[in-house]
């Protein structure tokens, strides 16, 4: 399995993601939106986007592992943030780097009015291409 990361010359080069990711694996893995919950389903870090982002990305890592996959096989993530403001980007990126390191899957960052539970500030979903 391999992912090829592309940033076309006629598009601005993003620092934290790739415009195009081409996957050449045999198995598709779809991870549902991971919320900032602990293993009991309790909200982690009420009112604290940094704590919630760390938990959501950690949960994403756990879900990938359960599927026999890992961050290196993720082609695309979607990040939903309640009341998104540009100042949130460094906070989200810090949590993202904990899981992905230097990997830069394609992404979308979407500001939303609310998520599935009261006090939830972030949710992250993923699509991975696995060798098998």
C-alpha positions, 0 to 999 in steps of 0.5 A: 500500500502506498499513498502519494501526496501531491500539491499541484504547482498551480495551487498554493502549497499548504503547510498542514495538508496535501491537496491530492492524495492517491491511494493504491491499496486494496482495502478501504477503511472509513472511520466515523467521526471520533468525538472527545470521549473517554472509553466510558463515553464521557466528554473529555475537557469540557470547554477546552478545545485543546483537550478535546482535540487531543482526545478526538485524534487519539480516538481516531488513532485507536479506531484506525488500529482496531481496523488494522490500519494506521495514520500512514494509511489515512488519505483524508480527514474531515475536522468539524469544529463548533464556532470555528475561528482561525485562532483554533488552527494551531490548537487543532494542528498540535493535536493532529501532529500527535497522531500524524507527525509529518504525514499530511493527508488531505483534509477539510476543516468545517465550522459547525453550529453544534455537534452530537452532544452538549459541550462537544467542540470537535469531531474528526473522521477519516478515510484510509487505504490499506494494503489488506 
